[in-house]
Amino acid sequence: MDAVRVIEIKKSIFADNDRDADALRGELKSKGVYLLNLMSSPGSGKTTTLIQTINRIKDQVRIAVMEADIDSNVDAVKIKEATGIESIQLHTGGMCHLDAEMTRQGLENLPLEGIDLVILENVGNLVCPAEFDTGSCCNAMILSVPEGDDKPLKYPLMFSVCDLVLVNKTDVLPYFDFDMDKCTEYIHMRNPKSKVIPICAKTGEGIDDFAGWLLEQVKNWKQHEN
């Protein structure tokens, strides 16, 4: 019997998207627009965190938000009403993520010449969004206390691609078996350079730290424009 041939595929199936993402980042760099890709599972508190943060920094940087969901415009309306900033809804047509081309389509509907910071609130999912480069300048995610401190072990890719992890809902720490030190250790197993900030979007704890980090990111990005 003939031996089975093994063929090694060198080209990533995401290669086309990666090229599109790099091109989009270059365009954003030339315009001085910083794009943050914020990911998490559903119910982790992304929208509430954004409202708290945006209201702290909207007088210092010009901000717009893109809300990605399979359906509805609930979050985009909530952001608009709570902050007064430009907010648009992106429907993914049933897909559980955004890729670079989908992100570009959203950005084309924003007046980028008058914006310093665009925040993309990605579809709620700990798997698919991490697989696709959106063209963002930075990836961040929210892990909520009720989800458990072991999530970096179970969903390694999400944590490995994020430069920042916000651990939300710290107000319920006394009621859950969640070890912040272990969680931080697990996160750094996936990405030693990732910054970890405990927050509570409900009470505002830690939001100033996140806001300060975000302002510094935007400042550095604009200082090194092409």
HELIX and SHEET records of a PDB file:
HELIX    1   1 ALA A   15  LYS A   31  1                                  17    
HELIX    2   2 LYS A   46  ILE A   57  1                                  12    
HELIX    3   3 VAL A   74  THR A   83  1                                  10    
HELIX    4   4 ALA A  100  LEU A  107  1                                   8    
HELIX    5   5 LEU A  112  GLY A  114  5                                   3    
HELIX    6   6 CYS A  128  GLU A  131  1                                   4    
HELIX    7   7 VAL A  145  GLU A  147  5                                   3    
HELIX    8   8 LYS A  151  LYS A  154  1                                   4    
HELIX    9   9 PRO A  156  SER A  160  1                                   5    
HELIX   10  10 THR A  170  TYR A  175  5                                   6    
HELIX   11  11 MET A  180  ARG A  190  1                                  11    
HELIX   12  12 ILE A  207  GLN A  223  1                                  17    
SHEET    1   A 7 GLU A  86  HIS A  91  0                                        
SHEET    2   A 7 ILE A  63  ASP A  69  1                                        
SHEET    3   A 7 LEU A 117  GLU A 121  1                                        
SHEET    4   A 7 TYR A  34  SER A  40  1                                        
SHEET    5   A 7 CYS A 138  SER A 144  1                                        
SHEET    6   A 7 LEU A 164  ASN A 168  1                                        
SHEET    7   A 7 LYS A 195  PRO A 198  1                                        
END                                                                             
